[in-house]
Amino acid sequence: MGYKNRVAVLGAGLTKFMRRAQETGKELCFEAARMALDSAGLELKDMEAVVMSTAPDAFDGVHMKGEYLADGAGGFRRPYMRSYVGGGSGVFSVIHGWYHVASGHFDTCLVVAEEKMSPCMPHPQAAFNAIYDQFTERPLGVNLLWIFALEMNRYMQVHKIPLETISLVSVKNKKNGLDHPCAQAGIPGEYTVKDIMDSEVLVWPVHRLMVSPVTDAAAAVVLVSERVAKRMTDKPVWVEGVGWHLDSSYWTNRDLYYPKYVEYAARMAYRMAVITDPRKEIHLAEVYDPFAYKELHHMEGLLLADKGEAPRLLEKGVTQRDGDLPVCPSGGLMGVGNPIAAAGLMKVAEVFWQLRGEAGARQVSRPVKRGLAQAWGDLMQVGTVVVLGV
Amino acid sequence: MGVTTKPNRLEKIRTWRGSVPVWHQYTLGLAGERFFRELKDRGRLMASRCPRCGAAYLLPKLYCPACFVACEEWVEIKPRGVVDTFTVLHEGLEEEELKEPVVVAFVTFPGVKGGLVHRLGEVGRDGPAVGMEVEMVLRPERRGGLDDILYFRPVGK
């Protein structure tokens, strides 16, 4: 590959996920970043660059919030840059940090992702109304739940997937989330398929317990070059592959039943990681699950299942923590919470902890040497993938 | 036309009005909450101090952005400062002429990193000046916001 440095993840930090944090966004950033530095055994002075990922300014209610958050994220007297691809941002932040270090320009990079969604009133969905076209969808009162509902229904119809099966994703992830110390109060839990099916219908077929919540939180990781990694740790976790890809930003002009952009992002990451059979070579996956069906939809895009096969793997228990391919052992967005950019980086942090065997009660049963984290976002047409390995 | 009213006469062209339909509800944060409670309840200015470099921050910060450690120590700051720079507002946001020009100054405090941007009052005939010593004038009824400080005025007034 044509890059100078191999890149390792050396440390990770995560704040408690909260519905309404008293902390400012800057304070959340500091908490996560400090934790990541402590876990890496490094100080801010050792960081040559800082990357910030955070989603729409309309959430925090601070225009140019990348600049506003900078000093809390360590973006002080050093190169600092924000990246933003909507929901894909958290995983993209690691890709952004990766090319800072891989380029050979920096040996160390602090990557921080933040979202404080609670300031946005009456609800962050109101901000999502304004990501659509002013004279086609917006007059209909559109919000993000709509596009998910249309996509979910299309996916269910094409593959004849019952709602009960999709509910199993909620059941699995909400149970996994019980073991996550950062999980948002009231989000994880022991649920049955019936509980999920009986929850209120928001926009059919999307039920309340098939949607991730609104969350405030921050996450951070420390990326270093091979030279620094070898000096600092006996357990380096390498960034083996990165990929990102976009489809048409107009929702009527892409396949709703299959996320091709995720496939292309995954193929790019697999090519870099020299993975030819992802089902055998990926040992666990933190797949993006803002909605229950998305975990299945994305597993197919990631080539971890054939088209329409992911629901069957779920039914067979393959994606449980003790299964052959654990998916969202963290609890994911459905079980831990969904602070947009920070949620994506939480997934990368989970793969890091799993590969180091430091995931505690969440540690998967099978031995794991390689895992992936994936997110999706922008105008629902971007896929971002990071493959980590030991 | 003023800042919040332009552009006007949009009805003359084929457009329609719209906006991002949100408003916001902010929290002060952990450091801000403590600062404004002290100001409201005790009428005093507090700064947070970095345990590593010793810098005192006003407005207080939960962390030192330079050393990147938590600032757990808090110190009271004497509410007497020096005008670092100032400006005089003659027109409001809507381009309306203000009845009385408003003086806005950046006030610094000895031994403190940062300072407060606030209004100056009772500046007298000589007007404001850089280097002028000023003191804080508090509002008798306070709510826990920057407006709890009425303005800064020259010392000795």
Interface residues (C-beta under 8 A of the other chain):
Chain A: R20 A21 Q22 E23 T24 K26 E27 F30 A33 R34 L37 E43 L44 A58 G61 D71 G72 G74 F76 R77 S118 P119 C120 M121 P122 P124 A126 A127 N129 A130 Q134 R138
Chain B: G18 V20 P21 V22 W23 H24 Q25 Y26 T27 L28 G29 L30 A31 G32 E33 K61 L62 Y63 P65 A66 C67 F68 V69 A70
